């Protein structure tokens, strides 16, 4: 199972450099520009698939993404003749409720990010947190026991 976290600007170059040619699902941490403005680059991935790429994230972020990038999520918007468009399916998932992508269990965890929350994810024995100012006790407990924790501290403390 290949799960991508966020679609930052220059995603296409990052995928090429990493040798990634297939993604089964995308997890979004939040919808700030530095985490989503490479979303059009999934075109190269979705063109190789018969089904839209499943995308998950905070319900409010996914609603904004579906509106901002309607051409990706709205089936009534067709690609121009001779072209293609990225194909995605948006799913808002609540924090603290596990769900599955194939046989992989994913737990979204709300993390403070200024006045809003972002999602960190526990994906099996991997923990991933970005743009964190602090980790509340609930988040620390949710990540307890992971083999690897990818942690980005956004601000100095």
Residue frames as a rotation matrix with the C-alpha (Angstrom) as fourth column:
UNK 1
0.586 0.810 0.000 0.00
0.810 -0.586 0.000 0.00
0.000 0.000 -1.000 0.00
UNK 2
-0.573 -0.764 0.296 1.46
0.775 -0.622 -0.107 3.36
0.266 0.169 0.949 -1.06
UNK 3
0.580 0.751 -0.315 0.16
0.814 -0.536 0.224 6.28
0.000 -0.386 -0.922 1.00
UNK 4
-0.392 -0.638 0.663 1.25
0.613 -0.719 -0.329 9.84
0.686 0.277 0.673 0.30
UNK 5
0.156 0.404 -0.901 1.01
0.908 -0.418 -0.030 12.52
-0.389 -0.814 -0.432 2.97
UNK 6
0.326 0.140 -0.935 0.14
0.027 -0.990 -0.139 15.98
-0.945 0.020 -0.326 1.58
UNK 7
0.416 -0.151 0.897 0.71
0.907 0.144 -0.397 17.35
-0.069 0.978 0.197 -1.92
UNK 8
0.234 -0.375 -0.897 3.22
0.314 -0.844 0.435 20.20
-0.920 -0.383 -0.079 -1.53
UNK 9
0.798 -0.079 -0.597 4.36
-0.536 -0.546 -0.644 22.48
-0.275 0.834 -0.479 -4.35
UNK 10
-0.100 -0.847 -0.522 6.85
-0.975 0.187 -0.117 20.72
0.196 0.497 -0.845 -6.63
UNK 11
0.338 0.300 0.892 5.24
-0.570 0.820 -0.059 17.35
-0.749 -0.488 0.448 -5.80
UNK 12
0.980 0.071 -0.187 5.93
-0.197 0.507 -0.839 16.10
0.035 0.859 0.511 -9.33
UNK 13
0.244 -0.967 -0.079 9.68
-0.601 -0.086 -0.794 16.60
0.761 0.241 -0.602 -8.90
UNK 14
-0.219 -0.280 0.935 9.64
-0.953 0.269 -0.142 14.98
-0.212 -0.921 -0.326 -5.47
UNK 15
0.665 0.533 0.523 7.80
-0.394 0.846 -0.360 11.92
-0.634 0.033 0.773 -6.86
UNK 16
0.851 -0.414 -0.324 10.25
-0.225 0.271 -0.936 11.63
0.475 0.869 0.137 -9.76
UNK 17
-0.044 -0.942 0.333 13.28
-0.809 -0.163 -0.565 11.96
0.587 -0.294 -0.755 -7.45
UNK 18
-0.239 0.023 0.971 11.85
-0.828 0.517 -0.216 9.29
-0.507 -0.856 -0.104 -5.13
UNK 19
-0.929 -0.143 -0.341 10.94
-0.332 0.728 0.600 6.96
0.163 0.671 -0.723 -8.00
UNK 20
-0.553 0.807 0.207 7.24
0.118 0.322 -0.939 6.96
-0.825 -0.495 -0.273 -7.06
UNK 21
-0.941 0.242 -0.236 4.91
-0.280 -0.169 0.945 6.13
0.189 0.956 0.227 -9.94
UNK 22
-0.174 0.917 -0.358 1.87
0.267 0.394 0.879 4.88
0.948 0.057 -0.313 -8.04
UNK 23
-0.926 0.034 0.375 -0.07
-0.363 -0.348 -0.864 6.10
0.101 -0.937 0.335 -4.99
UNK 24
-0.618 0.720 -0.317 -3.03
0.630 0.694 0.349 4.26
0.472 0.016 -0.882 -3.49
UNK 25
0.570 0.788 -0.232 -4.25
0.773 -0.418 0.478 7.07
0.280 -0.451 -0.847 -1.22
UNK 26
-0.423 -0.638 0.643 -3.37
0.278 -0.767 -0.579 10.54
0.862 -0.066 0.502 0.01
UNK 27
0.263 0.408 -0.874 -3.63
0.965 -0.091 0.248 11.79
0.022 -0.908 -0.418 3.59
UNK 28
0.024 -0.216 0.976 -3.88
0.229 -0.949 -0.215 15.54
0.973 0.229 0.027 4.07
UNK 29
-0.573 -0.286 -0.768 -2.71
0.807 -0.034 -0.590 17.12
0.143 -0.958 0.250 7.32
UNK 30
0.066 0.616 -0.785 -4.47
0.416 -0.732 -0.539 20.42
-0.907 -0.291 -0.305 6.53
UNK 31
0.502 0.293 0.813 -5.20
0.853 -0.015 -0.521 22.66
-0.140 0.956 -0.258 3.58
UNK 32
0.502 -0.433 -0.748 -2.53
-0.144 -0.895 0.422 25.36
-0.853 -0.104 -0.512 3.85
UNK 33
0.816 -0.094 -0.570 -0.83
-0.576 -0.208 -0.791 26.17
-0.044 0.974 -0.224 0.53
UNK 34
-0.147 -0.985 -0.089 2.51
-0.984 0.155 -0.086 24.60
0.098 0.075 -0.992 1.45
UNK 35
-0.594 -0.013 0.804 0.72
-0.338 0.912 -0.235 21.27
-0.730 -0.411 -0.546 1.95
UNK 36
0.150 0.797 0.586 -1.72
0.349 0.511 -0.785 21.19
-0.925 0.323 -0.201 -0.97
UNK 37
0.502 0.195 -0.843 -0.61
-0.513 -0.718 -0.472 23.36
-0.697 0.669 -0.260 -3.89
UNK 38
-0.684 -0.650 -0.330 1.04
-0.678 0.400 0.617 20.45
-0.269 0.646 -0.714 -5.68
UNK 39
-0.147 0.709 0.690 -2.29
-0.193 0.664 -0.723 18.60
-0.970 -0.239 0.040 -5.87
UNK 40
0.651 0.393 -0.650 -2.52
-0.679 -0.080 -0.729 19.03
-0.338 0.916 0.215 -9.65
UNK 41
-0.281 -0.879 -0.384 0.62
-0.953 0.302 0.005 16.90
0.112 0.368 -0.923 -9.93
UNK 42
-0.375 0.202 0.905 -1.39
-0.311 0.892 -0.328 13.80
-0.873 -0.404 -0.272 -8.98
UNK 43
0.529 0.549 -0.647 -2.61
-0.765 -0.020 -0.643 13.87
-0.367 0.835 0.410 -12.59
UNK 44
-0.184 -0.702 -0.688 0.38
-0.876 0.434 -0.209 11.70
0.446 0.564 -0.695 -13.56
UNK 45
-0.919 -0.128 0.372 -0.66
-0.328 0.772 -0.545 9.19
-0.218 -0.623 -0.751 -10.89
UNK 46
-0.141 0.958 0.250 -4.41
-0.263 0.208 -0.942 9.17
-0.955 -0.198 0.223 -11.49
UNK 47
0.198 0.164 -0.966 -3.94
-0.973 -0.089 -0.215 8.89
-0.121 0.982 0.142 -15.27
UNK 48
-0.664 -0.559 -0.497 -2.49
-0.608 0.790 -0.076 5.42
0.435 0.252 -0.864 -14.65
UNK 49
-0.913 0.362 0.189 -5.50
0.073 0.600 -0.797 4.27
-0.402 -0.713 -0.574 -12.63
UNK 50
-0.621 0.769 0.149 -9.07
0.421 0.166 0.892 3.36
0.661 0.617 -0.427 -13.52
UNK 51
0.439 0.764 -0.473 -10.37
0.821 -0.126 0.557 4.82
0.366 -0.632 -0.683 -10.25
UNK 52
0.572 -0.208 0.793 -9.91
-0.247 -0.966 -0.075 8.20
0.782 -0.153 -0.604 -8.54
UNK 53
-0.529 -0.766 -0.366 -7.22
0.285 0.246 -0.926 8.44
0.799 -0.594 0.088 -5.87
UNK 54
0.557 0.709 -0.432 -8.85
0.620 -0.010 0.784 8.30
0.552 -0.705 -0.445 -2.43
UNK 55
-0.495 -0.684 0.536 -7.93
0.154 -0.676 -0.720 11.34
0.855 -0.274 0.440 -0.33
UNK 56
0.417 0.577 -0.702 -8.53
0.763 0.197 0.615 11.71
0.494 -0.793 -0.358 3.40
UNK 57
-0.707 -0.671 0.226 -8.12
0.391 -0.636 -0.665 14.53
0.589 -0.382 0.712 5.90
UNK 58
-0.801 0.425 -0.423 -9.84
0.265 -0.381 -0.886 16.85
-0.537 -0.821 0.192 8.37
UNK 59
-0.030 0.890 0.456 -13.48
0.932 0.190 -0.310 17.34
-0.362 0.415 -0.835 7.30
UNK 60
0.675 0.301 -0.674 -13.20
0.151 -0.950 -0.273 21.14
-0.722 0.082 -0.687 7.05
UNK 61
-0.278 -0.864 -0.420 -9.96
-0.446 -0.271 0.853 20.94
-0.851 0.425 -0.310 5.06
UNK 62
-0.740 0.015 0.673 -11.38
0.479 0.714 0.511 18.35
-0.472 0.700 -0.535 2.67
UNK 63
0.379 0.922 0.076 -14.49
0.781 -0.275 -0.561 20.48
-0.496 0.272 -0.824 2.08
UNK 64
0.513 -0.254 -0.820 -12.31
-0.295 -0.949 0.109 23.48
-0.806 0.186 -0.562 1.23
UNK 65
-0.623 -0.776 0.092 -10.10
-0.228 0.293 0.929 21.38
-0.748 0.558 -0.360 -1.04
UNK 66
-0.379 0.564 0.734 -13.13
0.801 0.597 -0.045 19.99
-0.464 0.571 -0.678 -2.87
UNK 67
0.714 0.648 -0.265 -14.35
0.465 -0.722 -0.512 23.54
-0.523 0.242 -0.817 -3.47
UNK 68
0.328 -0.679 -0.657 -10.97
-0.465 -0.721 0.513 25.11
-0.822 0.137 -0.552 -4.31
UNK 69
-0.742 -0.622 -0.251 -9.99
-0.563 0.374 0.736 22.28
-0.364 0.688 -0.628 -6.65
UNK 70
0.179 0.953 0.245 -13.46
-0.556 0.303 -0.774 21.34
-0.812 0.002 0.584 -7.91
UNK 71
0.375 -0.042 -0.926 -12.06
-0.908 0.183 -0.376 20.20
0.185 0.982 0.030 -11.26
UNK 72
-0.717 -0.669 -0.193 -10.37
-0.590 0.731 -0.342 17.30
0.370 -0.132 -0.919 -9.43
UNK 73
-0.919 0.294 0.264 -13.30
-0.049 0.580 -0.813 16.17
-0.392 -0.760 -0.518 -7.29
UNK 74
-0.023 0.971 -0.238 -16.40
-0.498 -0.217 -0.839 17.08
-0.867 0.099 0.489 -9.31
UNK 75
-0.456 -0.141 0.879 -17.20
0.454 0.813 0.366 14.35
-0.766 0.565 -0.306 -11.85
UNK 76
0.611 0.757 0.232 -19.39
0.607 -0.260 -0.751 16.75
-0.508 0.600 -0.618 -13.83
UNK 77
0.594 -0.522 -0.612 -16.29
-0.619 -0.783 0.067 18.78
-0.514 0.339 -0.788 -14.74
UNK 78
0.840 -0.222 0.494 -14.75
0.431 0.827 -0.362 16.99
-0.328 0.517 0.791 -17.70
UNK 79
-0.183 -0.960 -0.213 -11.23
0.283 -0.259 0.923 17.30
-0.941 0.109 0.319 -19.06
UNK 80
0.298 0.192 -0.935 -10.90
-0.738 -0.575 -0.353 19.14
-0.606 0.795 -0.030 -22.35
UNK 81
0.991 0.080 0.110 -10.60
0.009 0.769 -0.639 16.88
-0.135 0.634 0.761 -25.40
UNK 82
0.545 -0.837 -0.060 -7.06
0.173 0.182 -0.968 15.58
0.821 0.517 0.244 -25.77
UNK 83
-0.333 -0.635 0.697 -6.19
-0.632 -0.399 -0.665 16.36
0.700 -0.662 -0.268 -22.14
UNK 84
-0.071 0.327 -0.942 -6.64
0.624 0.752 0.214 14.74
0.778 -0.572 -0.257 -18.76
UNK 85
0.195 0.108 0.975 -7.40
-0.622 -0.755 0.208 15.97
0.758 -0.647 -0.080 -15.29
UNK 86
-0.889 -0.444 0.113 -6.41
-0.347 0.492 -0.799 14.71
0.299 -0.749 -0.591 -11.86
UNK 87
0.115 0.934 -0.337 -9.03
-0.232 0.355 0.905 12.35
0.966 -0.026 0.258 -10.45
UNK 88
-0.907 -0.422 -0.006 -9.64
-0.075 0.174 -0.982 12.30
0.415 -0.890 -0.190 -6.70
UNK 89
0.204 0.942 -0.267 -12.27
0.303 0.199 0.932 11.36
0.931 -0.271 -0.245 -4.17
UNK 90
-0.540 -0.431 0.723 -12.37
-0.404 -0.621 -0.672 13.49
0.738 -0.655 0.161 -0.99
UNK 91
0.292 0.582 -0.759 -13.17
0.489 0.591 0.641 11.99
0.822 -0.558 -0.112 2.42
UNK 92
-0.058 -0.233 0.971 -13.36
-0.709 -0.675 -0.204 14.00
0.703 -0.700 -0.126 5.64
UNK 93
0.107 0.023 -0.994 -12.40
0.455 0.888 0.069 11.80
0.884 -0.460 0.084 8.58
UNK 94
0.837 0.270 0.476 -12.90
-0.252 -0.581 0.774 12.71
0.486 -0.768 -0.418 12.25
UNK 95
-0.209 -0.948 0.240 -9.92
-0.706 -0.023 -0.708 12.89
0.677 -0.318 -0.664 14.61
UNK 96
-0.508 -0.132 0.851 -9.39
-0.820 0.378 -0.431 9.98
-0.264 -0.917 -0.300 16.96
UNK 97
0.542 0.716 0.440 -11.35
-0.449 0.689 -0.569 7.48
-0.711 0.111 0.695 14.84
UNK 98
-0.547 -0.787 0.284 -9.30
-0.225 0.465 0.856 4.82
-0.806 0.405 -0.431 13.06
UNK 99
0.703 0.654 -0.279 -10.07
-0.518 0.202 -0.831 3.89
-0.487 0.729 0.481 9.48
UNK 100
0.107 -0.645 0.757 -8.48
0.312 0.745 0.590 1.56
-0.944 0.173 0.281 6.96
UNK 101
0.372 -0.125 -0.920 -6.79
-0.891 -0.327 -0.316 2.08
-0.261 0.937 -0.233 3.65
UNK 102
0.085 -0.253 -0.964 -6.64
-0.482 0.836 -0.262 -1.43
0.872 0.487 -0.051 2.30
UNK 103
0.513 0.058 -0.856 -5.15
0.538 0.755 0.373 -3.48
0.669 -0.653 0.357 5.11
UNK 104
-0.620 -0.784 0.027 -3.44
0.532 -0.445 -0.720 -0.48
0.577 -0.432 0.693 6.76
UNK 105
0.401 0.720 -0.566 -4.96
0.912 -0.254 0.323 1.07
0.089 -0.646 -0.758 9.88
UNK 106
-0.516 -0.478 0.710 -4.78
0.448 -0.858 -0.252 4.87
0.730 0.188 0.657 9.99
UNK 107
0.226 0.535 -0.814 -5.49
0.968 -0.216 0.127 6.99
-0.108 -0.816 -0.567 13.07
UNK 108
-0.006 -0.190 0.982 -5.88
0.390 -0.905 -0.172 10.77
0.921 0.382 0.080 12.51
UNK 109
0.043 -0.102 -0.994 -4.75
0.995 -0.080 0.051 12.78
-0.085 -0.992 0.098 15.53
UNK 110
0.782 0.301 0.546 -5.61
0.372 -0.928 -0.022 16.48
0.500 0.221 -0.838 16.03
UNK 111
-0.123 -0.892 -0.434 -2.52
0.990 -0.142 0.012 18.61
-0.072 -0.428 0.901 16.70
UNK 112
0.640 0.355 -0.681 -2.59
0.392 -0.914 -0.107 22.35
-0.661 -0.199 -0.724 17.57
UNK 113
-0.327 -0.672 0.665 -1.32
0.945 -0.235 0.227 24.61
0.004 0.703 0.712 14.79
UNK 114
-0.965 0.040 0.257 -1.88
-0.048 -0.999 -0.024 28.16
0.256 -0.036 0.966 15.95
UNK 115
-0.519 0.830 0.204 -5.61
-0.773 -0.354 -0.527 28.91
-0.365 -0.431 0.825 16.05
UNK 116
0.475 0.666 -0.575 -6.47
-0.841 0.535 -0.074 25.74
0.258 0.519 0.815 14.08
UNK 117
0.256 -0.380 0.889 -5.68
-0.375 0.808 0.454 22.05
-0.891 -0.449 0.065 14.30
UNK 118
-0.049 -0.300 -0.953 -3.84
-0.959 0.280 -0.039 19.92
0.279 0.912 -0.301 11.80
UNK 119
0.938 0.328 0.109 -3.78
-0.345 0.908 0.238 16.16
-0.021 -0.261 0.965 11.62
UNK 120
-0.411 -0.906 0.096 -0.90
-0.893 0.422 0.156 13.99
-0.182 -0.021 -0.983 12.60
UNK 121
0.561 0.610 -0.559 -1.28
-0.717 0.696 0.041 10.36
0.414 0.378 0.828 11.59
UNK 122
-0.278 -0.541 0.794 -0.46
-0.651 0.714 0.259 7.04
-0.707 -0.445 -0.551 13.12
UNK 123
0.485 0.302 -0.821 -0.13
-0.839 0.425 -0.340 4.63
0.246 0.854 0.459 10.22
UNK 124
0.650 -0.250 -0.717 0.52
0.264 0.960 -0.095 1.22
0.712 -0.128 0.690 11.69
UNK 125
0.527 -0.543 -0.654 3.83
0.815 0.104 0.570 1.62
-0.242 -0.833 0.497 13.56
UNK 126
-0.552 -0.642 0.532 4.69
0.757 -0.653 -0.001 4.94
0.348 0.402 0.847 11.90
UNK 127
0.333 0.611 -0.718 3.82
0.758 -0.626 -0.181 8.30
-0.561 -0.484 -0.672 13.41
UNK 128
-0.456 -0.430 0.779 3.80
0.824 -0.535 0.187 11.48
0.337 0.727 0.598 11.33
UNK 129
0.488 0.540 -0.686 3.36
0.734 -0.679 -0.012 15.04
-0.472 -0.498 -0.727 12.62
UNK 130
-0.402 -0.589 0.701 3.96
0.836 -0.549 0.018 18.27
0.374 0.593 0.713 10.74
UNK 131
-0.335 0.208 0.919 3.62
0.014 -0.974 0.225 21.94
0.942 0.088 0.323 11.67
UNK 132
0.438 0.485 -0.757 3.32
0.718 0.319 0.619 21.16
0.542 -0.814 -0.209 15.38
UNK 133
0.136 -0.350 0.927 3.73
-0.479 -0.842 -0.248 23.86
0.867 -0.410 -0.282 17.96
UNK 134
-0.489 -0.218 0.845 3.13
-0.857 0.302 -0.418 21.40
-0.164 -0.928 -0.334 20.77
UNK 135
-0.514 0.349 -0.783 1.96
-0.118 0.876 0.468 17.84
0.850 0.333 -0.409 21.27
UNK 136
0.106 0.618 0.779 -0.93
-0.941 -0.192 0.280 17.49
0.323 -0.762 0.561 23.69
UNK 137
-0.474 -0.300 0.828 -0.95
-0.705 0.693 -0.153 14.50
-0.527 -0.656 -0.540 26.04
UNK 138
0.522 0.740 0.424 -3.62
-0.284 0.619 -0.732 12.75
-0.804 0.262 0.533 23.92
UNK 139
0.792 -0.293 -0.536 -1.33
-0.553 0.029 -0.833 12.94
0.260 0.956 -0.139 20.89
UNK 140
-0.283 -0.931 0.232 1.70
-0.944 0.228 -0.240 11.71
0.170 -0.287 -0.943 22.84
UNK 141
-0.218 0.279 0.935 -0.37
-0.498 0.792 -0.352 8.75
-0.839 -0.543 -0.034 24.04
UNK 142
0.808 0.588 -0.049 -1.64
-0.316 0.361 -0.877 8.00
-0.498 0.724 0.477 20.52
UNK 143
0.581 -0.657 -0.480 1.93
-0.620 0.025 -0.784 7.84
0.527 0.754 -0.393 19.19
UNK 144
0.099 -0.550 0.829 3.25
-0.895 0.316 0.316 5.74
-0.436 -0.773 -0.461 22.06
UNK 145
0.195 -0.098 0.976 4.87
-0.037 0.994 0.107 2.54
-0.980 -0.057 0.190 20.81
UNK 146
0.971 0.093 -0.220 5.49
-0.216 -0.044 -0.975 3.58
-0.100 0.995 -0.023 17.19
UNK 147
0.481 -0.844 0.238 8.73
0.814 0.531 0.237 2.35
-0.326 0.080 0.942 15.64
UNK 148
-0.656 -0.636 0.406 9.33
0.745 -0.633 0.211 5.65
0.123 0.441 0.889 13.83
UNK 149
0.443 0.739 -0.507 7.99
0.729 -0.626 -0.277 9.13
-0.522 -0.247 -0.816 14.60
UNK 150
-0.414 -0.452 0.790 8.48
0.810 -0.578 0.094 11.79
0.415 0.679 0.606 11.94
UNK 151
0.409 0.513 -0.754 8.18
0.849 -0.518 0.108 15.04
-0.335 -0.684 -0.647 13.86
UNK 152
-0.323 -0.431 0.843 8.41
0.676 -0.728 -0.113 18.59
0.662 0.533 0.526 12.53
UNK 153
0.051 0.285 -0.957 8.45
0.873 -0.479 -0.096 21.29
-0.486 -0.830 -0.273 15.17
UNK 154
0.401 0.241 0.884 7.31
0.806 -0.551 -0.215 24.47
0.435 0.799 -0.415 13.47
UNK 155
0.688 -0.070 0.722 8.20
-0.229 -0.965 0.124 27.03
0.688 -0.251 -0.681 16.13
UNK 156
-0.516 -0.846 -0.131 11.00
0.024 0.138 -0.990 27.48
0.856 -0.514 -0.051 18.63
UNK 157
0.629 0.705 -0.328 10.04
0.356 0.114 0.927 26.81
0.691 -0.700 -0.180 22.22
